[in-house]
Amino acid sequence: MDLSHPKVMGIINATPDSFYDGGRNIDLDKAVQSVGKMLEDGADIIDIGGCSTKPNAEEVSLSEELDRVIPLIKTLIQKFPDIVISIDTFRSEIAKQAVEDGASIINDVSGGNLDEKMFEIVSKLQVPYILMHMRGTPATMQSLTEYNHLVKDVVYELSKKIEQLRSLQVNDIIIDPGFGFAKSLGQNYEMLNNLTYFKELDYPLLVGVSRKSMIYKLLGSEPKDALNGTTALNMVALLNGANILRVHDVKEAAETVKLFNKLKN
């Protein structure tokens, strides 16, 4: 995939409790319909997750997560043969099964912290790996926001993970700074404002701010009212070097990318 022009990743949460669209795509048929609409609207990648990672999210068993994502992946591969699927999981066993059944990318919100076998599995599978910055777990991450220098510290922590991955011959790495994960509201904006600093890692950059609390809490609204703010910050992310936008609203993100490409050219 050529990331010299920004791409759009559509979010499919096959969960009952995700912060914005929980329950909407837990049904297989509804999820397939949602994916079809996203592809029509311009999604380049579909990111499928079966376990919410919002703050204080309930734990989901391995078997339940498998049941949520594997049948969906198999169905999507049959219905949309050219689809590019990313599996959103921090469990190596889920990642392995998903790739064997047709997923092309592993998106790990924990950056390998929650499953010590994840990097080894990625190495064996030789698929692109989205390395996100997070501290702790979904239950503890919001208490781990102390940094000496936010951006430098996050980049350093990511660089140590990159060293591990490279030592295992993992070459296709995508960096996600982890907006909302072990970051305060103000820290999220500091990081977005200094996004170009992450280009020093010399890997493509994914930004996921879609409908997050950094938007709706600042505006005094709710996730359902955060599309306008999301679009505004997505353009900022593109201007600061983002290669992939991870979003709930594909049509609006694809339009933002089109406008950005016109500005750039």
C-alpha positions as a LaTeX table, in Angstrom:
\begin{tabular}{lrrr}
\hline
Residue & $x$ (\AA) & $y$ (\AA) & $z$ (\AA) \\
\hline
Met1 & 0.00 & 0.00 & 0.00 \\
Asp2 & 1.35 & 3.39 & $-1.04$ \\
Leu3 & 1.22 & 5.65 & 2.01 \\
Ser4 & 2.71 & 8.68 & 0.26 \\
His5 & $-0.95$ & 9.74 & $-0.05$ \\
Pro6 & $-2.98$ & 9.49 & 3.19 \\
Lys7 & $-5.31$ & 6.55 & 3.68 \\
Val8 & $-8.54$ & 6.12 & 5.66 \\
Met9 & $-9.08$ & 3.28 & 8.13 \\
Gly10 & $-12.70$ & 2.60 & 9.05 \\
Ile11 & $-13.48$ & 1.36 & 12.57 \\
Ile12 & $-15.75$ & $-1.64$ & 13.12 \\
Asn13 & $-16.21$ & $-2.38$ & 16.81 \\
Ala14 & $-17.85$ & $-5.80$ & 17.11 \\
Thr15 & $-18.48$ & $-5.10$ & 20.77 \\
Pro16 & $-21.45$ & $-4.12$ & 22.94 \\
Asp17 & $-19.57$ & $-1.50$ & 24.97 \\
Ser18 & $-17.29$ & 0.63 & 22.78 \\
Phe19 & $-17.48$ & 4.30 & 23.75 \\
Tyr20 & $-19.19$ & 5.54 & 20.56 \\
Asp21 & $-20.65$ & 2.70 & 18.47 \\
Gly22 & $-20.94$ & $-0.08$ & 21.05 \\
Gly23 & $-23.55$ & $-2.62$ & 20.00 \\
Arg24 & $-24.03$ & $-1.25$ & 16.51 \\
Asn25 & $-21.90$ & $-3.91$ & 14.82 \\
Ile26 & $-22.16$ & $-6.82$ & 17.24 \\
Asp27 & $-24.60$ & $-8.47$ & 14.80 \\
Leu28 & $-22.78$ & $-10.10$ & 11.87 \\
Asp29 & $-25.17$ & $-8.91$ & 9.15 \\
Lys30 & $-25.19$ & $-5.34$ & 10.46 \\
Ala31 & $-21.40$ & $-5.34$ & 10.63 \\
Val32 & $-21.12$ & $-6.53$ & 7.02 \\
Gln33 & $-23.52$ & $-3.77$ & 5.95 \\
Ser34 & $-21.46$ & $-1.19$ & 7.83 \\
Val35 & $-18.28$ & $-2.39$ & 6.14 \\
Gly36 & $-19.92$ & $-2.25$ & 2.71 \\
Lys37 & $-20.93$ & 1.36 & 3.33 \\
Met38 & $-17.42$ & 2.25 & 4.53 \\
Leu39 & $-15.85$ & 0.75 & 1.41 \\
Glu40 & $-18.29$ & 2.71 & $-0.77$ \\
Asp41 & $-17.40$ & 5.88 & 1.14 \\
Gly42 & $-13.68$ & 5.42 & 0.49 \\
Ala43 & $-12.18$ & 3.29 & 3.26 \\
Asp44 & $-8.77$ & 1.84 & 2.36 \\
Ile45 & $-8.54$ & $-0.36$ & 5.47 \\
Ile46 & $-11.19$ & $-1.85$ & 7.76 \\
Asp47 & $-10.12$ & $-2.17$ & 11.40 \\
Ile48 & $-12.05$ & $-4.88$ & 13.26 \\
Gly49 & $-11.99$ & $-5.17$ & 17.03 \\
Gly50 & $-13.80$ & $-7.47$ & 19.43 \\
Cys51 & $-12.68$ & $-6.05$ & 22.75 \\
Ser52 & $-13.26$ & $-2.49$ & 23.93 \\
Thr53 & $-10.18$ & $-0.65$ & 25.22 \\
Lys54 & $-11.91$ & 2.44 & 26.52 \\
Pro55 & $-10.95$ & 3.45 & 30.09 \\
Asn56 & $-12.18$ & 0.87 & 32.61 \\
Ala57 & $-13.59$ & $-1.40$ & 29.90 \\
Glu58 & $-14.74$ & $-4.82$ & 31.03 \\
Glu59 & $-12.45$ & $-7.75$ & 30.29 \\
Val60 & $-13.49$ & $-10.08$ & 27.48 \\
Ser61 & $-12.50$ & $-13.74$ & 27.36 \\
Leu62 & $-10.30$ & $-15.04$ & 24.57 \\
Ser63 & $-13.06$ & $-17.28$ & 23.23 \\
Glu64 & $-15.61$ & $-14.45$ & 23.22 \\
Glu65 & $-13.24$ & $-12.13$ & 21.35 \\
Leu66 & $-12.59$ & $-14.88$ & 18.79 \\
Asp67 & $-16.33$ & $-15.41$ & 18.34 \\
Arg68 & $-16.83$ & $-11.72$ & 17.70 \\
Val69 & $-14.13$ & $-11.18$ & 15.08 \\
Ile70 & $-13.30$ & $-14.43$ & 13.24 \\
Pro71 & $-16.72$ & $-15.12$ & 11.65 \\
Leu72 & $-16.86$ & $-11.47$ & 10.57 \\
Ile73 & $-13.40$ & $-11.59$ & 8.98 \\
Lys74 & $-14.22$ & $-14.81$ & 7.11 \\
Thr75 & $-17.49$ & $-13.34$ & 5.82 \\
Leu76 & $-15.88$ & $-10.09$ & 4.71 \\
Ile77 & $-13.11$ & $-11.90$ & 2.82 \\
Gln78 & $-15.75$ & $-13.86$ & 0.91 \\
Lys79 & $-17.97$ & $-10.85$ & 0.19 \\
Phe80 & $-15.21$ & $-8.31$ & $-0.54$ \\
Pro81 & $-12.19$ & $-10.26$ & $-1.91$ \\
Asp82 & $-9.99$ & $-7.17$ & $-2.25$ \\
Ile83 & $-10.63$ & $-5.86$ & 1.26 \\
Val84 & $-7.70$ & $-4.93$ & 3.51 \\
Ile85 & $-8.52$ & $-5.91$ & 7.09 \\
Ser86 & $-6.69$ & $-4.85$ & 10.22 \\
Ile87 & $-7.30$ & $-6.84$ & 13.41 \\
Asp88 & $-7.52$ & $-4.60$ & 16.47 \\
Thr89 & $-6.32$ & $-6.78$ & 19.37 \\
Phe90 & $-3.67$ & $-6.95$ & 22.06 \\
Arg91 & $-3.80$ & $-10.77$ & 22.17 \\
Ser92 & $-1.31$ & $-12.68$ & 20.03 \\
Glu93 & $-3.60$ & $-15.69$ & 19.66 \\
Ile94 & $-6.40$ & $-13.49$ & 18.27 \\
Ala95 & $-3.93$ & $-11.79$ & 15.93 \\
Lys96 & $-2.60$ & $-15.12$ & 14.66 \\
Gln97 & $-6.05$ & $-16.58$ & 14.00 \\
Ala98 & $-7.28$ & $-13.39$ & 12.34 \\
Val99 & $-4.32$ & $-13.25$ & 9.94 \\
Glu100 & $-4.68$ & $-16.93$ & 9.09 \\
Asp101 & $-8.32$ & $-16.22$ & 8.22 \\
Gly102 & $-7.57$ & $-13.23$ & 6.01 \\
Ala103 & $-6.58$ & $-10.14$ & 8.02 \\
Ser104 & $-3.58$ & $-8.25$ & 6.62 \\
Ile105 & $-2.50$ & $-5.98$ & 9.48 \\
Ile106 & $-2.21$ & $-6.29$ & 13.27 \\
Asn107 & $-3.25$ & $-3.22$ & 15.26 \\
Asp108 & $-2.10$ & $-3.59$ & 18.88 \\
Val109 & $-3.18$ & $-0.80$ & 21.24 \\
Ser110 & $-0.85$ & $-2.08$ & 23.94 \\
Gly111 & 2.33 & $-2.01$ & 21.86 \\
Gly112 & 3.13 & $-5.52$ & 23.02 \\
Asn113 & 2.75 & $-4.69$ & 26.72 \\
Leu114 & $-0.26$ & $-6.91$ & 27.39 \\
Asp115 & 0.95 & $-10.05$ & 25.61 \\
Glu116 & 4.64 & $-10.94$ & 25.68 \\
Lys117 & 4.18 & $-13.25$ & 22.67 \\
Met118 & 2.80 & $-10.56$ & 20.36 \\
Phe119 & 6.10 & $-9.43$ & 18.81 \\
Glu120 & 7.14 & $-13.03$ & 18.20 \\
Ile121 & 3.82 & $-13.76$ & 16.46 \\
Val122 & 4.12 & $-10.65$ & 14.29 \\
Ser123 & 7.60 & $-11.76$ & 13.28 \\
Lys124 & 6.37 & $-15.22$ & 12.31 \\
Leu125 & 3.38 & $-13.89$ & 10.39 \\
Gln126 & 5.39 & $-11.12$ & 8.64 \\
Val127 & 2.45 & $-8.73$ & 8.36 \\
Pro128 & 2.43 & $-4.97$ & 9.02 \\
Tyr129 & 2.17 & $-4.08$ & 12.69 \\
Ile130 & 0.62 & $-0.94$ & 14.13 \\
Leu131 & 2.63 & $-0.08$ & 17.23 \\
Met132 & 0.63 & 2.14 & 19.55 \\
His133 & 1.93 & 3.92 & 22.62 \\
Met134 & 0.14 & 3.07 & 25.85 \\
Arg135 & 1.08 & 2.66 & 29.46 \\
Gly136 & $-0.54$ & 0.18 & 31.84 \\
Thr137 & $-3.92$ & $-1.31$ & 30.98 \\
Pro138 & $-7.29$ & 0.21 & 30.02 \\
Ala139 & $-8.12$ & 0.13 & 33.74 \\
Thr140 & $-4.94$ & 1.93 & 34.87 \\
Met141 & $-3.72$ & 3.99 & 31.91 \\
Gln142 & $-5.36$ & 7.28 & 32.92 \\
Ser143 & $-3.33$ & 7.29 & 36.14 \\
Leu144 & $-0.05$ & 6.97 & 34.20 \\
Thr145 & 0.16 & 10.41 & 32.57 \\
Glu146 & 3.34 & 11.68 & 34.25 \\
Tyr147 & 6.06 & 12.50 & 31.70 \\
Asn148 & 9.32 & 14.44 & 31.98 \\
His149 & 8.80 & 15.70 & 28.43 \\
Leu150 & 5.67 & 14.31 & 26.82 \\
Val151 & 6.61 & 14.04 & 23.16 \\
Lys152 & 10.23 & 13.08 & 23.73 \\
Asp153 & 9.24 & 10.45 & 26.28 \\
Val154 & 6.58 & 8.91 & 24.03 \\
Val155 & 8.95 & 8.84 & 21.06 \\
Tyr156 & 11.67 & 7.27 & 23.21 \\
Glu157 & 9.32 & 4.57 & 24.53 \\
Leu158 & 8.19 & 3.79 & 20.99 \\
Ser159 & 11.79 & 3.68 & 19.76 \\
Lys160 & 12.65 & 0.97 & 22.30 \\
Lys161 & 9.76 & $-1.12$ & 20.99 \\
Ile162 & 10.93 & $-0.55$ & 17.42 \\
Glu163 & 14.37 & $-1.88$ & 18.40 \\
Gln164 & 12.73 & $-5.07$ & 19.69 \\
Leu165 & 10.64 & $-5.46$ & 16.54 \\
Arg166 & 13.57 & $-4.84$ & 14.21 \\
Ser167 & 15.66 & $-7.42$ & 16.07 \\
Leu168 & 12.90 & $-9.91$ & 15.21 \\
Gln169 & 12.99 & $-8.89$ & 11.52 \\
Val170 & 9.69 & $-7.03$ & 11.67 \\
Asn171 & 10.07 & $-4.33$ & 9.01 \\
Asp172 & 6.56 & $-3.06$ & 8.23 \\
Ile173 & 5.79 & $-0.92$ & 11.27 \\
Ile174 & 3.20 & 1.85 & 11.57 \\
Ile175 & 3.38 & 4.25 & 14.52 \\
Asp176 & 0.31 & 5.31 & 16.53 \\
Pro177 & 1.08 & 7.91 & 19.26 \\
Gly178 & $-1.94$ & 6.66 & 21.22 \\
Phe179 & $-4.23$ & 9.64 & 21.62 \\
Gly180 & $-6.33$ & 9.18 & 24.74 \\
Phe181 & $-4.19$ & 6.33 & 26.10 \\
Ala182 & $-2.20$ & 7.39 & 29.18 \\
Lys183 & $-2.54$ & 11.01 & 28.03 \\
Ser184 & $-4.47$ & 13.85 & 29.67 \\
Leu185 & $-6.71$ & 16.09 & 27.57 \\
Gly186 & $-4.06$ & 18.78 & 27.35 \\
Gln187 & $-1.33$ & 16.25 & 26.56 \\
Asn188 & $-3.33$ & 14.99 & 23.58 \\
Tyr189 & $-3.30$ & 18.47 & 22.05 \\
Glu190 & 0.38 & 18.98 & 22.84 \\
Met191 & 1.12 & 15.73 & 21.04 \\
Leu192 & $-1.04$ & 16.59 & 18.02 \\
Asn193 & 0.59 & 20.00 & 17.78 \\
Asn194 & 4.03 & 18.32 & 17.73 \\
Leu195 & 3.10 & 15.37 & 15.54 \\
Thr196 & 5.90 & 16.06 & 13.07 \\
Tyr197 & 8.37 & 15.08 & 15.80 \\
Phe198 & 7.18 & 11.47 & 15.44 \\
Lys199 & 8.40 & 11.45 & 11.84 \\
Glu200 & 11.90 & 11.16 & 13.34 \\
Leu201 & 11.08 & 7.49 & 13.90 \\
Asp202 & 10.99 & 7.15 & 10.10 \\
Tyr203 & 7.82 & 5.06 & 9.92 \\
Pro204 & 4.33 & 5.84 & 8.65 \\
Leu205 & 2.09 & 7.54 & 11.19 \\
Leu206 & $-1.48$ & 6.60 & 12.13 \\
Val207 & $-3.68$ & 9.07 & 14.00 \\
Gly208 & $-6.88$ & 8.05 & 15.78 \\
Val209 & $-8.75$ & 10.92 & 17.42 \\
Ser210 & $-12.20$ & 10.05 & 16.08 \\
Arg211 & $-14.95$ & 11.22 & 18.48 \\
Lys212 & $-12.62$ & 10.84 & 21.47 \\
Ser213 & $-12.99$ & 12.60 & 24.81 \\
Met214 & $-10.22$ & 15.04 & 23.90 \\
Ile215 & $-12.82$ & 16.52 & 21.54 \\
Tyr216 & $-16.19$ & 16.16 & 23.21 \\
Lys217 & $-15.03$ & 16.98 & 26.76 \\
Leu218 & $-13.36$ & 20.16 & 25.55 \\
Leu219 & $-16.50$ & 21.17 & 23.65 \\
Gly220 & $-18.85$ & 20.16 & 26.45 \\
Ser221 & $-20.71$ & 17.64 & 24.29 \\
Glu222 & $-20.89$ & 13.86 & 23.76 \\
Pro223 & $-19.28$ & 11.38 & 21.31 \\
Lys224 & $-22.35$ & 11.52 & 19.04 \\
Asp225 & $-21.82$ & 15.27 & 18.60 \\
Ala226 & $-18.06$ & 15.12 & 17.98 \\
Leu227 & $-17.91$ & 14.65 & 14.19 \\
Asn228 & $-17.19$ & 18.30 & 13.40 \\
Gly229 & $-14.37$ & 18.41 & 15.94 \\
Thr230 & $-13.02$ & 15.13 & 14.61 \\
Thr231 & $-12.88$ & 16.49 & 11.06 \\
Ala232 & $-11.07$ & 19.62 & 12.22 \\
Leu233 & $-8.41$ & 17.65 & 14.10 \\
Asn234 & $-8.04$ & 15.15 & 11.25 \\
Met235 & $-7.01$ & 18.00 & 8.95 \\
Val236 & $-4.49$ & 19.17 & 11.56 \\
Ala237 & $-3.13$ & 15.62 & 11.73 \\
Leu238 & $-2.75$ & 15.45 & 7.95 \\
Leu239 & $-1.01$ & 18.83 & 7.82 \\
Asn240 & 1.38 & 17.56 & 10.52 \\
Gly241 & 2.29 & 14.37 & 8.68 \\
Ala242 & $-0.33$ & 11.68 & 9.37 \\
Asn243 & $-0.37$ & 8.86 & 6.80 \\
Ile244 & $-3.50$ & 7.05 & 8.03 \\
Leu245 & $-6.63$ & 8.41 & 9.70 \\
Arg246 & $-8.48$ & 5.88 & 11.88 \\
Val247 & $-12.12$ & 6.98 & 11.97 \\
His248 & $-15.72$ & 6.06 & 12.65 \\
Asp249 & $-16.96$ & 8.32 & 9.84 \\
Val250 & $-15.29$ & 7.31 & 6.59 \\
Lys251 & $-17.08$ & 9.62 & 4.15 \\
Glu252 & $-16.09$ & 12.77 & 6.04 \\
Ala253 & $-12.51$ & 11.56 & 6.51 \\
Ala254 & $-12.16$ & 10.68 & 2.82 \\
Glu255 & $-13.39$ & 14.18 & 1.92 \\
Thr256 & $-10.85$ & 15.67 & 4.34 \\
Val257 & $-8.07$ & 13.66 & 2.66 \\
Lys258 & $-9.25$ & 14.84 & $-0.77$ \\
Leu259 & $-9.13$ & 18.46 & 0.32 \\
Phe260 & $-5.71$ & 17.93 & 1.91 \\
Asn261 & $-4.35$ & 16.36 & $-1.29$ \\
Lys262 & $-5.53$ & 19.41 & $-3.24$ \\
Leu263 & $-3.83$ & 21.73 & $-0.76$ \\
Lys264 & $-0.64$ & 19.69 & $-0.89$ \\
Asn265 & $-0.54$ & 19.61 & $-4.68$ \\
\hline
\end{tabular}
